[in-house]
Amino acid sequence: MAVINHIKEIRQKRGITQIKMAEDLQITRQTVNAIEKNKHNPSLELALKLIAYFDVPIEEMFYLEETKKGE
Amino acid sequence: MKNNKKWFWLAFVVILICMQIGGALGIYIIGREEGVFDYSLLLSMFQGTLGGLILVLLIMFFRKKRKPKLPEFDERSMLLMKRYFLGALYVVFIGSAAIVVTLALLGVETVEVGMLAVYLSILFIAVGMGALVTARL
């Protein structure tokens, strides 16, 4: 059950660049890219920071692949 | 953040003190071997360390200026490094065991310390280069 996220869509909708987001969250640009491509699952700490940064509910940002299929 | 800065400077001080101790030890060992304790080298040692420190601080300053707030290391880098070192450990263990077994099968009974030093140097360089590449991924 892979974790899928909508970070790229949310970020692009708000016109934030990867570099700006990396600077604000104090992570590398490579990490932002890896998370957006679902190659890396952020830690709980970073996931909570992401939710606070974009101010969206957790289920809007992250979901399990299986859950989505069932919908 | 404040705590991080404290640790950063503490690490710097520890490294510098260790360098001075290492230099002094080097002068002592050379003195013991050759019979002449050249303590004027202490000054060069101190100047060299100070020069190195200034160079490192300058590089850090210019890097910070170029990339204002972007960190070079984060949780993903840490995870990648952990995985890399775990893999490297297995490769080194299995590789070393394979070399020993091959040498034993070839009938080699003794190994020169010089050869061991070369082997370890190659190992350090290879693992170090891998770590540098992993940190940039």
N, CA and C atoms of all chains as a GROMACS GRO file, in nm:
protein
  624
    1MET      N    1   0.085  -0.120   0.000
    1MET     CA    2   0.000   0.000   0.000
    1MET      C    3   0.088   0.125   0.000
    2ALA      N    4   0.102   0.182  -0.117
    2ALA     CA    5   0.188   0.300  -0.127
    2ALA      C    6   0.113   0.425  -0.083
    3VAL      N    7   0.188   0.520  -0.029
    3VAL     CA    8   0.128   0.648   0.009
    3VAL      C    9   0.139   0.742  -0.111
    4ILE      N   10   0.025   0.796  -0.150
    4ILE     CA   11   0.023   0.889  -0.263
    4ILE      C   12  -0.003   1.029  -0.207
    5ASN      N   13   0.054   1.129  -0.270
    5ASN     CA   14   0.026   1.265  -0.221
    5ASN      C   15  -0.011   1.360  -0.335
    6HIS      N   16  -0.073   1.469  -0.297
    6HIS     CA   17  -0.117   1.570  -0.395
    6HIS      C   18  -0.038   1.699  -0.383
    7ILE      N   19   0.082   1.687  -0.327
    7ILE     CA   20   0.160   1.808  -0.297
    7ILE      C   21   0.187   1.891  -0.423
    8LYS      N   22   0.223   1.823  -0.531
    8LYS     CA   23   0.259   1.897  -0.654
    8LYS      C   24   0.141   1.983  -0.702
    9GLU      N   25   0.023   1.919  -0.704
    9GLU     CA   26  -0.095   1.992  -0.753
    9GLU      C   27  -0.126   2.112  -0.663
   10ILE      N   28  -0.122   2.087  -0.531
   10ILE     CA   29  -0.153   2.194  -0.435
   10ILE      C   30  -0.050   2.307  -0.448
   11ARG      N   31   0.078   2.268  -0.459
   11ARG     CA   32   0.186   2.368  -0.470
   11ARG      C   33   0.170   2.452  -0.597
   12GLN      N   34   0.145   2.382  -0.709
   12GLN     CA   35   0.133   2.455  -0.836
   12GLN      C   36   0.010   2.546  -0.837
   13LYS      N   37  -0.099   2.498  -0.774
   13LYS     CA   38  -0.221   2.579  -0.767
   13LYS      C   39  -0.195   2.712  -0.697
   14ARG      N   40  -0.102   2.706  -0.597
   14ARG     CA   41  -0.073   2.827  -0.520
   14ARG      C   42   0.045   2.907  -0.576
   15GLY      N   43   0.101   2.858  -0.685
   15GLY     CA   44   0.211   2.931  -0.750
   15GLY      C   45   0.340   2.934  -0.670
   16ILE      N   46   0.363   2.828  -0.590
   16ILE     CA   47   0.487   2.822  -0.510
   16ILE      C   48   0.588   2.736  -0.586
   17THR      N   49   0.713   2.782  -0.592
   17THR     CA   50   0.816   2.701  -0.659
   17THR      C   51   0.873   2.598  -0.561
   18GLN      N   52   0.938   2.496  -0.620
   18GLN     CA   53   1.000   2.391  -0.536
   18GLN      C   54   1.106   2.452  -0.444
   19ILE      N   55   1.183   2.547  -0.498
   19ILE     CA   56   1.291   2.609  -0.419
   19ILE      C   57   1.234   2.689  -0.302
   20LYS      N   58   1.126   2.762  -0.329
   20LYS     CA   59   1.064   2.843  -0.224
   20LYS      C   60   1.011   2.752  -0.112
   21MET      N   61   0.947   2.644  -0.155
   21MET     CA   62   0.891   2.548  -0.059
   21MET      C   63   1.004   2.483   0.023
   22ALA      N   64   1.113   2.446  -0.047
   22ALA     CA   65   1.227   2.384   0.022
   22ALA      C   66   1.287   2.480   0.125
   23GLU      N   67   1.296   2.607   0.086
   23GLU     CA   68   1.351   2.708   0.177
   23GLU      C   69   1.262   2.725   0.300
   24ASP      N   70   1.131   2.734   0.275
   24ASP     CA   71   1.037   2.755   0.385
   24ASP      C   72   1.033   2.638   0.482
   25LEU      N   73   1.046   2.516   0.428
   25LEU     CA   74   1.036   2.397   0.514
   25LEU      C   75   1.173   2.346   0.560
   26GLN      N   76   1.278   2.413   0.516
   26GLN     CA   77   1.416   2.376   0.551
   26GLN      C   78   1.448   2.231   0.511
   27ILE      N   79   1.417   2.199   0.386
   27ILE     CA   80   1.454   2.070   0.328
   27ILE      C   81   1.522   2.098   0.193
   28THR      N   82   1.584   1.995   0.134
   28THR     CA   83   1.650   2.019   0.005
   28THR      C   84   1.549   2.013  -0.110
   29ARG      N   85   1.586   2.074  -0.223
   29ARG     CA   86   1.496   2.073  -0.339
   29ARG      C   87   1.476   1.930  -0.390
   30GLN      N   88   1.583   1.849  -0.376
   30GLN     CA   89   1.575   1.709  -0.419
   30GLN      C   90   1.469   1.633  -0.338
   31THR      N   91   1.459   1.667  -0.210
   31THR     CA   92   1.359   1.601  -0.124
   31THR      C   93   1.218   1.640  -0.169
   32VAL      N   94   1.198   1.768  -0.200
   32VAL     CA   95   1.067   1.813  -0.248
   32VAL      C   96   1.029   1.734  -0.374
   33ASN      N   97   1.125   1.722  -0.464
   33ASN     CA   98   1.103   1.650  -0.589
   33ASN      C   99   1.070   1.503  -0.563
   34ALA      N  100   1.148   1.440  -0.474
   34ALA     CA  101   1.127   1.297  -0.443
   34ALA      C  102   0.990   1.274  -0.380
   35ILE      N  103   0.948   1.367  -0.292
   35ILE     CA  104   0.817   1.352  -0.227
   35ILE      C  105   0.706   1.366  -0.330
   36GLU      N  106   0.720   1.468  -0.416
   36GLU     CA  107   0.617   1.492  -0.518
   36GLU      C  108   0.603   1.376  -0.616
   37LYS      N  109   0.715   1.309  -0.642
   37LYS     CA  110   0.710   1.195  -0.735
   37LYS      C  111   0.678   1.064  -0.662
   38ASN      N  112   0.644   1.074  -0.535
   38ASN     CA  113   0.610   0.958  -0.451
   38ASN      C  114   0.726   0.858  -0.439
   39LYS      N  115   0.847   0.909  -0.452
   39LYS     CA  116   0.963   0.822  -0.438
   39LYS      C  117   1.010   0.819  -0.294
   40HIS      N  118   0.968   0.917  -0.216
   40HIS     CA  119   1.008   0.924  -0.075
   40HIS      C  120   0.889   0.962   0.011
   41ASN      N  121   0.868   0.885   0.118
   41ASN     CA  122   0.761   0.919   0.212
   41ASN      C  123   0.818   1.011   0.319
   42PRO      N  124   0.761   1.130   0.334
   42PRO     CA  125   0.816   1.219   0.437
   42PRO      C  126   0.792   1.162   0.577
   43SER      N  127   0.877   1.204   0.671
   43SER     CA  128   0.857   1.161   0.810
   43SER      C  129   0.728   1.224   0.862
   44LEU      N  130   0.679   1.174   0.974
   44LEU     CA  131   0.556   1.229   1.031
   44LEU      C  132   0.573   1.377   1.060
   45GLU      N  133   0.694   1.412   1.108
   45GLU     CA  134   0.723   1.552   1.141
   45GLU      C  135   0.712   1.641   1.016
   46LEU      N  136   0.773   1.594   0.906
   46LEU     CA  137   0.770   1.674   0.783
   46LEU      C  138   0.628   1.675   0.725
   47ALA      N  139   0.555   1.562   0.736
   47ALA     CA  140   0.418   1.556   0.685
   47ALA      C  141   0.331   1.659   0.759
   48LEU      N  142   0.349   1.668   0.891
   48LEU     CA  143   0.272   1.765   0.970
   48LEU      C  144   0.310   1.908   0.932
   49LYS      N  145   0.440   1.928   0.905
   49LYS     CA  146   0.485   2.061   0.861
   49LYS      C  147   0.422   2.097   0.727
   50LEU      N  148   0.414   1.997   0.636
   50LEU     CA  149   0.355   2.020   0.504
   50LEU      C  150   0.207   2.058   0.516
   51ILE      N  151   0.136   1.986   0.604
   51ILE     CA  152  -0.006   2.014   0.624
   51ILE      C  153  -0.026   2.156   0.678
   52ALA      N  154   0.062   2.192   0.774
   52ALA     CA  155   0.052   2.327   0.832
   52ALA      C  156   0.091   2.432   0.727
   53TYR      N  157   0.190   2.399   0.643
   53TYR     CA  158   0.239   2.495   0.543
   53TYR      C  159   0.131   2.526   0.439
   54PHE      N  160   0.063   2.421   0.392
   54PHE     CA  161  -0.039   2.443   0.289
   54PHE      C  162  -0.178   2.465   0.350
   55ASP      N  163  -0.189   2.439   0.481
   55ASP     CA  164  -0.316   2.457   0.553
   55ASP      C  165  -0.430   2.380   0.486
   56VAL      N  166  -0.408   2.249   0.468
   56VAL     CA  167  -0.512   2.163   0.411
   56VAL      C  168  -0.531   2.043   0.503
   57PRO      N  169  -0.648   1.978   0.500
   57PRO     CA  170  -0.665   1.858   0.581
   57PRO      C  171  -0.573   1.744   0.533
   58ILE      N  172  -0.533   1.658   0.625
   58ILE     CA  173  -0.436   1.553   0.592
   58ILE      C  174  -0.485   1.462   0.478
   59GLU      N  175  -0.617   1.432   0.478
   59GLU     CA  176  -0.669   1.339   0.376
   59GLU      C  177  -0.669   1.401   0.237
   60GLU      N  178  -0.659   1.534   0.234
   60GLU     CA  179  -0.653   1.600   0.104
   60GLU      C  180  -0.511   1.593   0.045
   61MET      N  181  -0.416   1.579   0.135
   61MET     CA  182  -0.276   1.577   0.090
   61MET      C  183  -0.220   1.436   0.073
   62PHE      N  184  -0.248   1.350   0.169
   62PHE     CA  185  -0.195   1.212   0.163
   62PHE      C  186  -0.308   1.110   0.167
   63TYR      N  187  -0.292   1.002   0.093
   63TYR     CA  188  -0.385   0.890   0.106
   63TYR      C  189  -0.316   0.762   0.063
   64LEU      N  190  -0.370   0.649   0.111
   64LEU     CA  191  -0.313   0.520   0.073
   64LEU      C  192  -0.368   0.482  -0.063
   65GLU      N  193  -0.285   0.421  -0.144
   65GLU     CA  194  -0.322   0.385  -0.281
   65GLU      C  195  -0.448   0.298  -0.283
   66GLU      N  196  -0.456   0.203  -0.189
   66GLU     CA  197  -0.567   0.108  -0.185
   66GLU      C  198  -0.699   0.178  -0.155
   67THR      N  199  -0.693   0.276  -0.062
   67THR     CA  200  -0.812   0.351  -0.023
   67THR      C  201  -0.873   0.421  -0.144
   68LYS      N  202  -0.785   0.480  -0.226
   68LYS     CA  203  -0.830   0.555  -0.342
   68LYS      C  204  -0.900   0.463  -0.442
   69LYS      N  205  -0.845   0.340  -0.459
   69LYS     CA  206  -0.905   0.246  -0.553
   69LYS      C  207  -1.047   0.208  -0.512
   70GLY      N  208  -1.067   0.198  -0.380
   70GLY     CA  209  -1.196   0.154  -0.326
   70GLY      C  210  -1.305   0.258  -0.342
   71GLU      N  211  -1.267   0.382  -0.361
   71GLU     CA  212  -1.366   0.489  -0.368
   71GLU      C  213  -1.452   0.479  -0.495
   72MET      N  214   1.752   2.614   1.704
   72MET     CA  215   1.846   2.678   1.611
   72MET      C  216   1.967   2.731   1.687
   73LYS      N  217   1.941   2.794   1.803
   73LYS     CA  218   2.047   2.850   1.884
   73LYS      C  219   2.136   2.737   1.934
   74ASN      N  220   2.069   2.626   1.974
   74ASN     CA  221   2.140   2.509   2.023
   74ASN      C  222   2.230   2.451   1.915
   75ASN      N  223   2.179   2.448   1.791
   75ASN     CA  224   2.255   2.397   1.677
   75ASN      C  225   2.382   2.477   1.656
   76LYS      N  226   2.371   2.608   1.668
   76LYS     CA  227   2.484   2.698   1.649
   76LYS      C  228   2.591   2.670   1.755
   77LYS      N  229   2.544   2.644   1.878
   77LYS     CA  230   2.636   2.617   1.989
   77LYS      C  231   2.716   2.490   1.958
   78TRP      N  232   2.645   2.386   1.912
   78TRP     CA  233   2.710   2.258   1.878
   78TRP      C  234   2.806   2.275   1.763
   79PHE      N  235   2.765   2.359   1.665
   79PHE     CA  236   2.850   2.383   1.547
   79PHE      C  237   2.984   2.441   1.589
   80TRP      N  238   2.981   2.545   1.674
   80TRP     CA  239   3.106   2.608   1.717
   80TRP      C  240   3.185   2.516   1.807
   81LEU      N  241   3.114   2.438   1.890
   81LEU     CA  242   3.181   2.343   1.980
   81LEU      C  243   3.257   2.239   1.897
   82ALA      N  244   3.192   2.191   1.790
   82ALA     CA  245   3.257   2.093   1.702
   82ALA      C  246   3.381   2.155   1.638
   83PHE      N  247   3.369   2.281   1.597
   83PHE     CA  248   3.482   2.351   1.537
   83PHE      C  249   3.600   2.358   1.634
   84VAL      N  250   3.568   2.398   1.760
   84VAL     CA  251   3.673   2.412   1.862
   84VAL      C  252   3.739   2.277   1.887
   85VAL      N  253   3.658   2.170   1.899
   85VAL     CA  254   3.713   2.036   1.925
   85VAL      C  255   3.806   1.993   1.812
   86ILE      N  256   3.760   2.017   1.686
   86ILE     CA  257   3.843   1.979   1.570
   86ILE      C  258   3.976   2.056   1.572
   87LEU      N  259   3.968   2.187   1.601
   87LEU     CA  260   4.089   2.270   1.602
   87LEU      C  261   4.185   2.224   1.712
   88ILE      N  262   4.130   2.194   1.831
   88ILE     CA  263   4.216   2.147   1.941
   88ILE      C  264   4.281   2.014   1.904
   89CYS      N  265   4.202   1.925   1.843
   89CYS     CA  266   4.256   1.795   1.801
   89CYS      C  267   4.368   1.813   1.699
   90MET      N  268   4.350   1.911   1.607
   90MET     CA  269   4.453   1.937   1.506
   90MET      C  270   4.582   1.984   1.573
   91GLN      N  271   4.567   2.073   1.672
   91GLN     CA  272   4.685   2.125   1.743
   91GLN      C  273   4.756   2.010   1.817
   92ILE      N  274   4.676   1.926   1.884
   92ILE     CA  275   4.734   1.813   1.958
   92ILE      C  276   4.806   1.720   1.860
   93GLY      N  277   4.740   1.695   1.745
   93GLY     CA  278   4.798   1.608   1.643
   93GLY      C  279   4.930   1.664   1.592
   94GLY      N  280   4.933   1.796   1.567
   94GLY     CA  281   5.054   1.861   1.518
   94GLY      C  282   5.166   1.850   1.620
   95ALA      N  283   5.132   1.880   1.748
   95ALA     CA  284   5.232   1.874   1.856
   95ALA      C  285   5.286   1.731   1.869
   96LEU      N  286   5.196   1.635   1.858
   96LEU     CA  287   5.235   1.493   1.866
   96LEU      C  288   5.330   1.458   1.752
   97GLY      N  289   5.297   1.513   1.632
   97GLY     CA  290   5.383   1.490   1.515
   97GLY      C  291   5.523   1.544   1.539
   98ILE      N  292   5.530   1.667   1.593
   98ILE     CA  293   5.662   1.728   1.622
   98ILE      C  294   5.738   1.641   1.724
   99TYR      N  295   5.664   1.593   1.825
   99TYR     CA  296   5.727   1.509   1.929
   99TYR      C  297   5.780   1.378   1.868
  100ILE      N  298   5.698   1.315   1.782
  100ILE     CA  299   5.740   1.187   1.722
  100ILE      C  300   5.861   1.208   1.631
  101ILE      N  301   5.857   1.316   1.550
  101ILE     CA  302   5.972   1.346   1.463
  101ILE      C  303   6.096   1.369   1.550
  102GLY      N  304   6.077   1.446   1.660
  102GLY     CA  305   6.188   1.475   1.753
  102GLY      C  306   6.247   1.349   1.812
  103ARG      N  307   6.158   1.257   1.848
  103ARG     CA  308   6.205   1.132   1.910
  103ARG      C  309   6.284   1.047   1.810
  104GLU      N  310   6.237   1.050   1.684
  104GLU     CA  311   6.303   0.971   1.580
  104GLU      C  312   6.437   1.032   1.540
  105GLU      N  313   6.437   1.166   1.524
  105GLU     CA  314   6.557   1.232   1.471
  105GLU      C  315   6.642   1.298   1.578
  106GLY      N  316   6.592   1.308   1.697
  106GLY     CA  317   6.670   1.366   1.807
  106GLY      C  318   6.662   1.518   1.815
  107VAL      N  319   6.593   1.581   1.721
  107VAL     CA  320   6.581   1.729   1.724
  107VAL      C  321   6.434   1.766   1.739
  108PHE      N  322   6.400   1.834   1.846
  108PHE     CA  323   6.262   1.877   1.867
  108PHE      C  324   6.248   2.019   1.812
  109ASP      N  325   6.194   2.030   1.690
  109ASP     CA  326   6.186   2.161   1.624
  109ASP      C  327   6.053   2.228   1.661
  110TYR      N  328   6.054   2.301   1.774
  110TYR     CA  329   5.927   2.360   1.820
  110TYR      C  330   5.889   2.486   1.744
  111SER      N  331   5.976   2.532   1.653
  111SER     CA  332   5.938   2.648   1.570
  111SER      C  333   5.828   2.606   1.472
  112LEU      N  334   5.817   2.473   1.453
  112LEU     CA  335   5.710   2.421   1.365
  112LEU      C  336   5.572   2.447   1.425
  113LEU      N  337   5.567   2.465   1.557
  113LEU     CA  338   5.438   2.492   1.625
  113LEU      C  339   5.371   2.616   1.566
  114LEU      N  340   5.455   2.716   1.536
  114LEU     CA  341   5.402   2.842   1.482
  114LEU      C  342   5.340   2.818   1.344
  115SER      N  343   5.415   2.743   1.259
  115SER     CA  344   5.363   2.712   1.125
  115SER      C  345   5.233   2.632   1.136
  116MET      N  346   5.234   2.540   1.232
  116MET     CA  347   5.115   2.456   1.255
  116MET      C  348   4.994   2.542   1.291
  117PHE      N  349   5.018   2.636   1.381
  117PHE     CA  350   4.911   2.725   1.427
  117PHE      C  351   4.862   2.812   1.312
  118GLN      N  352   4.960   2.865   1.234
  118GLN     CA  353   4.923   2.951   1.120
  118GLN      C  354   4.843   2.872   1.017
  119GLY      N  355   4.887   2.749   0.991
  119GLY     CA  356   4.819   2.664   0.893
  119GLY      C  357   4.676   2.636   0.935
  120THR      N  358   4.659   2.603   1.064
  120THR     CA  359   4.524   2.574   1.116
  120THR      C  360   4.435   2.697   1.105
  121LEU      N  361   4.493   2.812   1.142
  121LEU     CA  362   4.417   2.938   1.138
  121LEU      C  363   4.377   2.971   0.993
  122GLY      N  364   4.473   2.952   0.901
  122GLY     CA  365   4.447   2.976   0.759
  122GLY      C  366   4.335   2.887   0.709
  123GLY      N  367   4.342   2.760   0.747
  123GLY     CA  368   4.239   2.662   0.708
  123GLY      C  369   4.103   2.703   0.761
  124LEU      N  370   4.101   2.747   0.886
  124LEU     CA  371   3.975   2.789   0.950
  124LEU      C  372   3.914   2.908   0.876
  125ILE      N  373   4.000   3.006   0.844
  125ILE     CA  374   3.951   3.126   0.773
  125ILE      C  375   3.896   3.087   0.636
  126LEU      N  376   3.967   2.996   0.568
  126LEU     CA  377   3.926   2.950   0.435
  126LEU      C  378   3.788   2.883   0.443
  127VAL      N  379   3.771   2.793   0.542
  127VAL     CA  380   3.643   2.721   0.558
  127VAL      C  381   3.530   2.820   0.588
  128LEU      N  382   3.558   2.917   0.678
  128LEU     CA  383   3.456   3.016   0.714
  128LEU      C  384   3.419   3.102   0.594
  129LEU      N  385   3.520   3.138   0.512
  129LEU     CA  386   3.494   3.219   0.392
  129LEU      C  387   3.406   3.142   0.294
  130ILE      N  388   3.442   3.014   0.271
  130ILE     CA  389   3.363   2.930   0.179
  130ILE      C  390   3.219   2.920   0.229
  131MET      N  391   3.203   2.900   0.360
  131MET     CA  392   3.068   2.889   0.418
  131MET      C  393   2.989   3.018   0.399
  132PHE      N  394   3.060   3.132   0.420
  132PHE     CA  395   2.996   3.263   0.407
  132PHE      C  396   2.945   3.286   0.265
  133PHE      N  397   3.033   3.254   0.165
  133PHE     CA  398   2.993   3.277   0.026
  133PHE      C  399   2.883   3.181  -0.018
  134ARG      N  400   2.888   3.058   0.033
  134ARG     CA  401   2.783   2.960   0.001
  134ARG      C  402   2.649   3.007   0.054
  135LYS      N  403   2.650   3.059   0.176
  135LYS     CA  404   2.527   3.108   0.240
  135LYS      C  405   2.470   3.224   0.160
  136LYS      N  406   2.561   3.306   0.107
  136LYS     CA  407   2.519   3.424   0.031
  136LYS      C  408   2.454   3.382  -0.100
  137ARG      N  409   2.513   3.276  -0.161
  137ARG     CA  410   2.464   3.229  -0.292
  137ARG      C  411   2.328   3.160  -0.279
  138LYS      N  412   2.321   3.067  -0.182
  138LYS     CA  413   2.194   2.996  -0.161
  138LYS      C  414   2.145   3.034  -0.021
  139PRO      N  415   2.062   3.138  -0.013
  139PRO     CA  416   2.029   3.198   0.115
  139PRO      C  417   1.989   3.102   0.227
  140LYS      N  418   1.884   3.026   0.207
  140LYS     CA  419   1.834   2.950   0.322
  140LYS      C  420   1.819   2.801   0.294
  141LEU      N  421   1.864   2.757   0.177
  141LEU     CA  422   1.845   2.617   0.140
  141LEU      C  423   1.943   2.525   0.214
  142PRO      N  424   1.893   2.429   0.292
  142PRO     CA  425   1.987   2.340   0.362
  142PRO      C  426   2.052   2.238   0.267
  143GLU      N  427   2.166   2.185   0.306
  143GLU     CA  428   2.235   2.086   0.222
  143GLU      C  429   2.205   1.944   0.267
  144PHE      N  430   2.152   1.932   0.387
  144PHE     CA  431   2.130   1.799   0.445
  144PHE      C  432   1.994   1.799   0.514
  145ASP      N  433   1.912   1.697   0.489
  145ASP     CA  434   1.784   1.689   0.559
  145ASP      C  435   1.752   1.543   0.591
  146GLU      N  436   1.626   1.517   0.629
  146GLU     CA  437   1.589   1.382   0.674
  146GLU      C  438   1.610   1.276   0.564
  147ARG      N  439   1.585   1.314   0.437
  147ARG     CA  440   1.601   1.219   0.328
  147ARG      C  441   1.749   1.187   0.307
  148SER      N  442   1.834   1.289   0.314
  148SER     CA  443   1.978   1.267   0.300
  148SER      C  444   2.026   1.171   0.409
  149MET      N  445   1.974   1.191   0.530
  149MET     CA  446   2.012   1.106   0.644
  149MET      C  447   1.972   0.961   0.616
  150LEU      N  448   1.850   0.944   0.566
  150LEU     CA  449   1.798   0.810   0.535
  150LEU      C  450   1.884   0.743   0.426
  151LEU      N  451   1.915   0.821   0.322
  151LEU     CA  452   1.997   0.768   0.212
  151LEU      C  453   2.136   0.729   0.263
  152MET      N  454   2.193   0.813   0.351
  152MET     CA  455   2.326   0.784   0.406
  152MET      C  456   2.323   0.656   0.489
  153LYS      N  457   2.216   0.641   0.569
  153LYS     CA  458   2.203   0.520   0.652
  153LYS      C  459   2.200   0.397   0.563
  154ARG      N  460   2.120   0.403   0.458
  154ARG     CA  461   2.108   0.290   0.365
  154ARG      C  462   2.242   0.264   0.296
  155TYR      N  463   2.308   0.372   0.255
  155TYR     CA  464   2.435   0.358   0.185
  155TYR      C  465   2.538   0.291   0.275
  156PHE      N  466   2.551   0.340   0.398
  156PHE     CA  467   2.653   0.283   0.487
  156PHE      C  468   2.621   0.138   0.524
  157LEU      N  469   2.493   0.106   0.534
  157LEU     CA  470   2.455  -0.032   0.560
  157LEU      C  471   2.498  -0.122   0.443
  158GLY      N  472   2.472  -0.075   0.323
  158GLY     CA  473   2.511  -0.150   0.203
  158GLY      C  474   2.662  -0.160   0.193
  159ALA      N  475   2.730  -0.046   0.219
  159ALA     CA  476   2.877  -0.043   0.210
  159ALA      C  477   2.938  -0.139   0.311
  160LEU      N  478   2.877  -0.145   0.430
  160LEU     CA  479   2.927  -0.236   0.535
  160LEU      C  480   2.924  -0.381   0.486
  161TYR      N  481   2.812  -0.419   0.426
  161TYR     CA  482   2.798  -0.556   0.376
  161TYR      C  483   2.898  -0.583   0.264
  162VAL      N  484   2.911  -0.487   0.172
  162VAL     CA  485   3.005  -0.504   0.060
  162VAL      C  486   3.147  -0.520   0.113
  163VAL      N  487   3.184  -0.435   0.212
  163VAL     CA  488   3.320  -0.441   0.267
  163VAL      C  489   3.342  -0.575   0.339
  164PHE      N  490   3.243  -0.615   0.419
  164PHE     CA  491   3.255  -0.743   0.492
  164PHE      C  492   3.269  -0.860   0.395
  165ILE      N  493   3.174  -0.869   0.302
  165ILE     CA  494   3.172  -0.983   0.209
  165ILE      C  495   3.294  -0.978   0.116
  166GLY      N  496   3.328  -0.857   0.069
  166GLY     CA  497   3.444  -0.840  -0.019
  166GLY      C  498   3.572  -0.880   0.051
  167SER      N  499   3.589  -0.833   0.177
  167SER     CA  500   3.711  -0.866   0.253
  167SER      C  501   3.718  -1.016   0.277
  168ALA      N  502   3.603  -1.075   0.313
  168ALA     CA  503   3.600  -1.220   0.338
  168ALA      C  504   3.637  -1.295   0.210
  169ALA      N  505   3.585  -1.248   0.097
  169ALA     CA  506   3.615  -1.314  -0.031
  169ALA      C  507   3.764  -1.305  -0.063
  170ILE      N  508   3.823  -1.188  -0.035
  170ILE     CA  509   3.967  -1.170  -0.062
  170ILE      C  510   4.048  -1.266   0.027
  171VAL      N  511   4.011  -1.272   0.156
  171VAL     CA  512   4.083  -1.360   0.250
  171VAL      C  513   4.072  -1.506   0.206
  172VAL      N  514   3.951  -1.547   0.170
  172VAL     CA  515   3.929  -1.687   0.128
  172VAL      C  516   4.011  -1.716   0.002
  173THR      N  517   4.007  -1.623  -0.095
  173THR     CA  518   4.083  -1.643  -0.219
  173THR      C  519   4.232  -1.655  -0.190
  174LEU      N  520   4.283  -1.563  -0.105
  174LEU     CA  521   4.426  -1.568  -0.072
  174LEU      C  522   4.462  -1.699  -0.002
  175ALA      N  523   4.373  -1.742   0.090
  175ALA     CA  524   4.398  -1.867   0.163
  175ALA      C  525   4.401  -1.985   0.066
  176LEU      N  526   4.306  -1.986  -0.030
  176LEU     CA  527   4.301  -2.094  -0.128
  176LEU      C  528   4.422  -2.092  -0.221
  177LEU      N  529   4.475  -1.971  -0.244
  177LEU     CA  530   4.594  -1.959  -0.330
  177LEU      C  531   4.722  -1.998  -0.255
  178GLY      N  532   4.707  -2.023  -0.126
  178GLY     CA  533   4.822  -2.066  -0.047
  178GLY      C  534   4.903  -1.954   0.014
  179VAL      N  535   4.847  -1.830   0.014
  179VAL     CA  536   4.917  -1.717   0.076
  179VAL      C  537   4.900  -1.728   0.228
  180GLU      N  538   5.010  -1.724   0.301
  180GLU     CA  539   5.001  -1.739   0.447
  180GLU      C  540   5.023  -1.608   0.522
  181THR      N  541   5.098  -1.516   0.463
  181THR     CA  542   5.123  -1.388   0.531
  181THR      C  543   5.090  -1.272   0.437
  182VAL      N  544   5.047  -1.161   0.499
  182VAL     CA  545   5.016  -1.041   0.421
  182VAL      C  546   5.101  -0.927   0.476
  183GLU      N  547   5.162  -0.852   0.385
  183GLU     CA  548   5.244  -0.738   0.426
  183GLU      C  549   5.156  -0.627   0.483
  184VAL      N  550   5.206  -0.559   0.585
  184VAL     CA  551   5.129  -0.449   0.644
  184VAL      C  552   5.110  -0.338   0.540
  185GLY      N  553   5.208  -0.317   0.455
  185GLY     CA  554   5.199  -0.216   0.349
  185GLY      C  555   5.082  -0.243   0.256
  186MET      N  556   5.062  -0.372   0.223
  186MET     CA  557   4.951  -0.410   0.136
  186MET      C  558   4.816  -0.383   0.205
  187LEU      N  559   4.815  -0.410   0.336
  187LEU     CA  560   4.692  -0.383   0.414
  187LEU      C  561   4.661  -0.233   0.412
  188ALA      N  562   4.768  -0.152   0.424
  188ALA     CA  563   4.751  -0.007   0.423
  188ALA      C  564   4.694   0.038   0.289
  189VAL      N  565   4.746  -0.020   0.180
  189VAL     CA  566   4.695   0.015   0.046
  189VAL      C  567   4.548  -0.023   0.035
  190TYR      N  568   4.516  -0.145   0.083
  190TYR     CA  569   4.378  -0.195   0.077
  190TYR      C  570   4.283  -0.102   0.154
  191LEU      N  571   4.328  -0.064   0.274
  191LEU     CA  572   4.243   0.025   0.356
  191LEU      C  573   4.228   0.162   0.292
  192SER      N  574   4.337   0.212   0.229
  192SER     CA  575   4.328   0.343   0.162
  192SER      C  576   4.225   0.337   0.050
  193ILE      N  577   4.233   0.231  -0.029
  193ILE     CA  578   4.137   0.216  -0.140
  193ILE      C  579   3.994   0.210  -0.086
  194LEU      N  580   3.980   0.135   0.024
  194LEU     CA  581   3.848   0.120   0.088
  194LEU      C  582   3.794   0.255   0.135
  195PHE      N  583   3.880   0.331   0.204
  195PHE     CA  584   3.838   0.463   0.256
  195PHE      C  585   3.799   0.555   0.142
  196ILE      N  586   3.881   0.557   0.036
  196ILE     CA  587   3.853   0.647  -0.077
  196ILE      C  588   3.721   0.607  -0.143
  197ALA      N  589   3.704   0.476  -0.168
  197ALA     CA  590   3.582   0.429  -0.236
  197ALA      C  591   3.457   0.460  -0.152
  198VAL      N  592   3.464   0.427  -0.022
  198VAL     CA  593   3.346   0.451   0.065
  198VAL      C  594   3.320   0.602   0.078
  199GLY      N  595   3.428   0.679   0.091
  199GLY     CA  596   3.414   0.825   0.104
  199GLY      C  597   3.352   0.887  -0.020
  200MET      N  598   3.397   0.844  -0.139
  200MET     CA  599   3.342   0.898  -0.264
  200MET      C  600   3.195   0.861  -0.276
  201GLY      N  601   3.162   0.738  -0.240
  201GLY     CA  602   3.023   0.693  -0.243
  201GLY      C  603   2.936   0.778  -0.151
  202ALA      N  604   2.990   0.809  -0.033
  202ALA     CA  605   2.914   0.889   0.065
  202ALA      C  606   2.891   1.029   0.009
  203LEU      N  607   2.992   1.086  -0.058
  203LEU     CA  608   2.978   1.220  -0.116
  203LEU      C  609   2.868   1.221  -0.223
  204VAL      N  610   2.870   1.116  -0.306
  204VAL     CA  611   2.769   1.107  -0.413
  204VAL      C  612   2.629   1.090  -0.350
  205THR      N  613   2.621   1.003  -0.248
  205THR     CA  614   2.491   0.978  -0.182
  205THR      C  615   2.436   1.106  -0.119
  206ALA      N  616   2.524   1.187  -0.060
  206ALA     CA  617   2.480   1.311   0.005
  206ALA      C  618   2.421   1.409  -0.096
  207ARG      N  619   2.464   1.398  -0.223
  207ARG     CA  620   2.417   1.491  -0.326
  207ARG      C  621   2.290   1.442  -0.396
  208LEU      N  622   2.250   1.317  -0.372
  208LEU     CA  623   2.134   1.260  -0.443
  208LEU      C  624   2.005   1.329  -0.406
   0.00000   0.00000   0.00000
